[in-house]
Amino acid sequence: MDDKELQNLVEKISLHEFGKPFRHIATFNSKLRTTGGRYLLQSHNIQINKKYLEQLGRQELEGIIKHELCHYHLHLEGKGYQHRDRDFRDLLTKVNAPRFCSMLPERKEQKRSQKVLIYRCTDCQLVYQRKRAINTSKYVCGKCRGKLKFIKELTNS
């Protein structure tokens, strides 16, 4: 699927699900990493992450398009278009759009193989689990201000 086909699909979904035309531009954006799509407030354009189509299929893509069209139509009508707004949540339910997109399989794999660093206070023996390394010469225990010592690194595989 290319940008032209995406534009046609967005226009079709907008008319069919919302009963309103989509009068702006929908494109694929390869720089999107952690989200399925993005509605741009200034230009009213919609950008979609192509990886969701490639890895999760057309049904997931259509769900993302519906979600972004909810932002689009509510913003143009001057209603609550943000995730926390009641108007937004009601419209998502009405058009059967997901509130959040699924996690990409490649992101699940990254999350599964993350490391966990274990530190222990030398005074009170409190154990700290961290994803990022702690500078033990700079930071101390939050409970007793004792010295922290690196114990081991665990990998979730």
Backbone as a ProteinNet text record, in pm:
[ID]
protein_1_A
[PRIMARY]
MDDKELQNLVEKISLHEFGKPFRHIATFNSKLRTTGGRYLLQSHNIQINKKYLEQLGRQELEGIIKHELCHYHLHLEGKGYQHRDRDFRDLLTKVNAPRFCSMLPERKEQKRSQKVLIYRCTDCQLVYQRKRAINTSKYVCGKCRGKLKFIKELTNS
[TERTIARY]
85	0	89	53.1	128.4	42.7	96.3	26.6	-106.9	-113	-236.9	-347.7	-311	-408.8	-451.6	-357.4	-389.6	-487.4	-461.5	-551.1	-693	-704.8	-836.7	-904.9	-828.2	-883.5	-932.4	-854.3	-893.8	-1021.2	-1029	-1148.7	-1271.1	-1252.9	-1362.7	-1410.7	-1317.4	-1353.8	-1422.3	-1374.5	-1432.7	-1578.9	-1605.9	-1744.3	-1831.6	-1781.2	-1861	-1887.8	-1784.9	-1798.6	-1846.6	-1805.9	-1836.4	-1942	-1965.7	-2062	-2012.5	-1881.5	-1821.5	-1698.3	-1670	-1552.1	-1422.1	-1314.6	-1179.8	-1118.5	-1089.8	-1046.6	-898.8	-822.1	-680.4	-595.7	-470.9	-377.7	-344.2	-348.3	-306	-183.9	-76.7	46.3	104.9	194.7	273.7	394.8	432.6	550.5	639.4	752	841.8	917.6	911.4	982.4	903.8	774.6	696.4	746.1	773	828.1	736.7	682.8	608.5	458.2	410.9	268.2	221.9	95.6	40.6	8.6	-23.7	-59.1	-53.7	-68.4	-62	-151	-232.3	-312.8	-241.8	-215.4	-142.4	-241.6	-238.3	-335.1	-325.1	-203.8	-185.4	-234.9	-193.3	-226.9	-350.8	-397.1	-510.6	-480.7	-354.2	-316.5	-302.4	-304.4	-289.2	-167.3	-84.1	31.9	13	48.3	30.3	165	188.4	308.4	285.1	360.7	341.2	373.4	456.8	493	369.8	266.9	146.5	72.6	70.9	11.4	93.8	225.1	313.5	315.3	312.7	328.6	196.9	93.2	-32.2	-151.6	-135.6	-240.2	-334.7	-423	-514.3	-616.7	-663.9	-763.3	-707	-583.5	-518.2	-501.5	-463.7	-448.8	-580.3	-690	-820.6	-859.8	-825.5	-851.3	-773.6	-648.7	-565.4	-623.6	-667.1	-726.1	-852.1	-938.4	-1059.7	-1023.2	-922.3	-878.2	-833.3	-750.3	-700	-812.2	-907.6	-1022.1	-1110.6	-1115.6	-1187.5	-1122.9	-989.1	-918.5	-952	-944.4	-962.8	-1101.1	-1205.8	-1341.2	-1379.3	-1342.4	-1374.9	-1299.9	-1173.3	-1095.9	-1158.1	-1197.1	-1257.6	-1394.1	-1464.3	-1594.9	-1582.1	-1461	-1439.3	-1478.6	-1484.7	-1519.4	-1391.9	-1408.9	-1294.1	-1231.5	-1111.9	-1045.8	-929.7	-901.1	-788.6	-832.8	-737.3	-767.4	-850.9	-830.7	-901.4	-1042.3	-1079.1	-1208.6	-1322.9	-1436.1	-1554.4	-1601	-1602.6	-1644.7	-1561	-1431.8	-1340.6	-1370.5	-1383.9	-1409.8	-1544.7	-1644.3	-1776.2	-1771.3	-1700.5	-1689.8	-1610.7	-1505.8	-1430.7	-1523.2	-1607.8	-1701.1	-1801.9	-1851.1	-1953.1	-1901.9	-1777.6	-1722.8	-1638.2	-1634.9	-1559.7	-1410.9	-1352.8	-1210.1	-1134.6	-1012.1	-934.2	-885.6	-879.5	-827.7	-675.9	-611.1	-466.9	-440.4	-333.6	-301	-224.4	-224.7	-153	-2.9	70.5	215.3	270.3	365.7	427.6	504.9	506.3	582	729.5	790.3	931.7	951.6	854.3	863.4	844.5	756.7	737.3	868.2	937.1	1064	1168.5	1172.4	1266.1	1234.8	1105.4	1064.9	1099	1082.1	1108	1255.8	1343.6	1487.1	1555.3	1479.5	1539.1	1614.4	1716.1	1794	1741.7	1765.9	1731.4	1857.7	1894.5	2014	1971.5	2040.3	2008.3	2117	2072.9	2161.7	2110.9	2204.1	2164.3	2236.5	2163.6	2223.6	2310.3	2431.4	2524	2485.8	2403.9	2364.1	2232.5	2123	1991.1	1949	2029.8	2006.5	1885.2	1834.1	1722.6	1769	1686.3	1721.9	1653.7	1730.2	1680.2	1689.8	1583	1584.3	1571.1	1662.1	1662.5	1685.3	1629.8	1655.8	1783.2	1812.6	1932.8	2032.8	2158.4	2265.5	2264.2	2302.9	2313.2	2461.6	2500	2636.5	2647	2704.3	2706.5	2797.8	2886.9	2970.5	2896.3	2787	2712.4	2580.6	2512.3	2380.6	2388.7	2298.9	2294.3	2153.6	2136.5	2007.3	1907.1	1788.1	1684.1	1625.1	1645.7	1589.6	1683.2	1811.3	1902.7	2028	2039.7	2153.7	2282.5	2265.9	2381.9	2437.3	2552.2	2619.6	2551.3	2534.4	2475.2	2583.8	2554.7	2649	2578.3	2643.5	2589.5	2596.8	2485.1	2481.4	2489.6	2393.5	2394.6	2301	2313.4	2229.3	2145	2014.3	1923.1	1873.4	1858.1	1799.7	1672.1	1566.6	1437.3	1432.5	1469.8	1464.6	1381.6
-118.1	0	123.8	221.5	346.3	459.5	582	696.9	725.8	704.3	731.1	633.8	506.5	406.9	434.1	477.7	513.6	630.3	731.1	847.8	803.4	716.5	667.9	589.5	506.3	428.1	518.5	620	712.9	787.3	833.3	904.2	812.4	686.8	589.6	560.4	536.4	508.9	630	748.9	870.8	885.4	864.1	875.5	763.2	641	525.8	525.3	548	537.4	665.9	780.9	908.5	989.6	954.5	1028.7	1167.5	1188.3	1318.6	1297.7	1392	1375.6	1408.4	1343.9	1376.7	1463.8	1590.1	1687	1723.3	1643.4	1674.7	1559.4	1549.8	1452.1	1343.6	1219.7	1105.3	1043.5	1022.1	965.4	864.6	782.2	695.2	774.2	756.1	821.7	714.1	688.5	581.7	619.7	746	788.3	761.4	728.9	695.3	562	555.6	433.5	369.8	448.9	392.5	410.1	461.3	485.9	440.3	407.3	361.3	474.6	590.3	703.6	832.9	942	1073.7	1169.2	1247.3	1353.5	1485.3	1561.7	1687.3	1802.7	1870.1	1975.9	2095.3	2132.8	2252.2	2232.8	2123.4	2101.3	2015.2	1949.9	1855.6	1728.9	1703.9	1584.1	1466.6	1347.7	1226	1150.7	1103.1	1021.5	883.6	780.9	642.3	570.1	484.6	401.7	277.8	266	156.8	19.9	15.7	-112.5	-185.3	-109.7	-173.6	-249.6	-195.8	-266.3	-389.8	-375.4	-484.8	-598.6	-565	-667.8	-717.5	-631.9	-671.4	-676.3	-626.3	-642.2	-524.1	-541.1	-433.8	-398.9	-497.3	-470.8	-375.9	-398.5	-310.2	-169.8	-162.7	-34.1	42.8	-25.2	41.4	90.9	16.7	61.8	188.7	194.1	313.3	432.5	409.6	517.4	570.6	482	526.2	609.6	564.6	637.2	778.8	790.2	921.8	1008.7	946.2	1022.5	1074.9	1004.3	1056.1	1186.8	1187.3	1311	1420.1	1386.1	1479.8	1545.1	1464	1519.1	1597.3	1547.3	1620	1752.5	1754.3	1878.4	1982	1941	2035.2	2085.8	2004.4	2046.2	2126.3	2140.4	2216.1	2138.7	2007.3	1923.9	1865.7	1791.2	1731.6	1621.5	1644	1550.7	1475.9	1503.5	1437.2	1306	1217.1	1084.3	1088.8	1186.9	1192.8	1249.9	1306.3	1372.9	1274.1	1303.6	1218.6	1209.1	1321.5	1320	1220.7	1221.5	1133.6	987	954.8	816	766.5	855.6	817.8	789.4	873.1	852.4	726	697.3	572.7	452.1	454.3	344	334.5	448.9	451.9	391.4	421.7	372.1	246.2	192.6	70	84.1	193.8	219.5	187.7	139.4	110.1	238.2	237.6	354.1	360.5	243.1	234.2	127.3	143	40.6	-73.3	-187.4	-304	-278.9	-356.9	-345.8	-426.6	-368.8	-439.7	-560.8	-671.2	-789.7	-759.8	-672.1	-638.3	-563.3	-481.8	-409.1	-504.6	-605.1	-705.4	-780.2	-811.2	-883	-798.2	-667.6	-577.5	-571.2	-562.9	-552.7	-680.9	-795.2	-923.9	-941.4	-886.1	-907.4	-792.9	-714.7	-605.8	-659.8	-585.3	-625	-553.7	-614.5	-555.9	-559.3	-443.7	-432.3	-433.1	-511.5	-525.2	-457.6	-368	-299.7	-326.7	-323.3	-341.8	-238	-184.6	-91.5	-172.1	-125.8	-197.6	-183.5	-83.2	-62.5	-132.2	-95.9	-150.3	-269.2	-307.8	-424.1	-409	-286.7	-263.6	-293.2	-364.9	-405.1	-310.4	-266.4	-179.7	-253.5	-250	-304.1	-186.8	-176.6	-65.4	-113.8	-42.1	-71.4	-1.7	112.8	188.1	183.3	191.7	183.5	305.5	282.5	387.8	413	538.9	574.9	560.1	449.5	418.8	511.2	583.9	680.1	812.7	830.9	956.2	941.7	827.7	808.3	716.3	740.9	663	607.7	524	464.4	573.6	563.4	661.7	643.3	528.5	499.7	543.3	502.4	528.3	607.6	644.6	719.2	636.3	503.6	414.5	399.1	338.1	318.2	205.6	225.8	123.6	38	-91.5	-185.3	-261.6	-271.1	-348.5	-496.5	-568.4	-712.2	-795.9	-780.5	-859.7	-800.4	-853.7	-813	-932.6	-912.3	-1017	-982.3	-1082.1	-1058.1	-1139.2	-1074.2	-1139.4	-1200.8	-1326.2	-1387.8	-1511.8
0	0	0	-82.9	-86.5	-29	-29.2	28.6	-40.4	-171.3	-245.3	-202.6	-190.4	-144.8	-0.8	82.5	220.6	223.2	141.7	134.5	98.4	-1.4	-43.2	69	139.5	249.5	361.9	397.3	503.5	463.9	339.2	292.6	297.1	257.3	256.7	398.8	491.5	631.1	693.2	661.6	716.4	674.3	547.6	499.1	554.3	554	596	746.2	828.7	974.2	1041.8	987.8	1052.5	977.4	850.9	769.6	733.2	739.5	711.2	624	534.5	448.3	521.2	477.5	523.3	415.1	446.6	345.7	354.8	423.9	438.6	387	429.7	372.3	473.9	425.9	507.3	440.8	520	466.1	563.9	512.2	597.8	644.5	771.3	826.3	887.3	823.7	869.7	996.9	1037.7	1158.7	1286.9	1274.1	1393.2	1447.3	1577.2	1634.7	1739	1829.3	1941.8	1929	1817.9	1801.5	1664	1653.8	1526.7	1431.9	1486.7	1402	1479.1	1404	1466.9	1389.6	1464	1404.7	1433.1	1330	1344.9	1359.1	1473	1503.6	1409.8	1371	1288.4	1145.4	1083.9	942	923.4	1028.1	1025.8	945.5	915.4	842.4	938.7	882	960.7	908.8	1001.9	966	1028.5	953.2	996.2	992.3	1091.2	1097.4	1010.1	901.6	805.6	865.3	968.3	1030.2	1083.7	1125.2	1177	1067.3	947.6	834.5	801.3	795.4	756.8	858.5	988.6	1090.8	1150.7	1153.1	1218.1	1122.9	1000.7	900.8	885.3	789.8	749.2	857.1	931.2	1034.8	1142	1182.6	1280.4	1221.6	1093.2	1025	1025.2	995.5	992.8	1131.3	1235	1371.6	1404.2	1361.3	1384.6	1308.2	1185.3	1105.4	1173.4	1221.8	1292.8	1414.8	1489.7	1608.9	1572.6	1469	1428.7	1370.7	1302.9	1251.2	1364.3	1476	1593.4	1639.9	1650.5	1685.4	1583.9	1456	1345.2	1349.2	1348.5	1340.5	1465.9	1583.4	1706.5	1715	1671.7	1675.2	1582.2	1463.2	1367.9	1415.8	1494.2	1548	1677.2	1728.5	1851.6	1976.8	1968	2083.6	2144.9	2252.9	2321.4	2238	2186.9	2095.8	2161.2	2288.3	2354.7	2418.2	2443.7	2496.6	2623.9	2707.2	2835.3	2825	2709.6	2695.5	2673.7	2733.8	2723.2	2577.8	2504.2	2362.8	2283.5	2308.2	2236	2266.5	2394.3	2432.9	2382	2383.8	2332	2182.5	2107.3	1962.4	1930.4	2006.7	1987.1	2000.1	2102.3	2124.5	2010.5	1966.9	1861.1	1729.8	1693.2	1565.7	1584	1707.1	1738	1703.9	1749.2	1728.2	1857.6	1847.5	1968.7	2035.8	2168.1	2240.9	2227.9	2223.7	2205.3	2100.8	2025.4	1925.7	1992.6	1927.1	1978.5	1974.8	2053.6	2052.3	1934.5	1865.3	1753.5	1805.7	1729.6	1773.4	1800	1720.2	1741.4	1872.5	1913.1	2040.1	2157.1	2140.8	2245.3	2270	2160.1	2170.1	2242.9	2210.7	2278.5	2427.6	2459.7	2598.1	2674.2	2607.4	2669.4	2701.5	2620.1	2639.1	2714.7	2790.7	2867.1	2988.2	3028.8	3145.8	3270	3383.5	3512.3	3597.6	3651.2	3734.6	3881.7	3962.2	4104.5	4187.7	4277	4371.2	4512.1	4612.2	4751.2	4836.8	4932.6	5028.8	5124.4	5148.1	5237	5384.4	5417.7	5557.5	5592	5523.3	5559.6	5473.7	5375.3	5288.4	5195	5177.6	5085.2	4942.4	4865.3	4728.9	4629.1	4531.3	4424.3	4292	4213.6	4078.3	3982.4	3886.4	3792.1	3650.6	3553.9	3412.8	3366.6	3428.2	3392.1	3506.4	3470	3569.9	3662.2	3787.4	3887.8	3913.8	3921.4	3958.9	4111.1	4156	4299.5	4380	4312.9	4386.8	4405.8	4333.3	4340.3	4416.3	4402.1	4461.9	4583.1	4679.5	4803.2	4822.9	4922.6	4955.4	4994.6	4944.4	4975.5	5113.8	5172.4	5304.4	5418	5406.3	5518.6	5478.6	5351.8	5299.3	5298.1	5302.9	5299.2	5158.4	5147.5	5018.6	4940.6	4810.2	4723.8	4661.7	4646.5	4587.4	4476.2	4359.5	4247.1	4281.8	4262.3	4293	4167	4076.8	3953.1	3849.4	3728.2	3615.8	3573.8	3565.3	3520.3	3380.1	3295.5	3163.2	3153.1	3103.7	3086	2947.1	2933.4	2801.9	2799.8
[MASK]
+++++++++++++++++++++++++++++++++++++++++++++++++++++++++++++++++++++++++++++++++++++++++++++++++++++++++++++++++++++++++++++++++++++++++++++++++++++++++++++

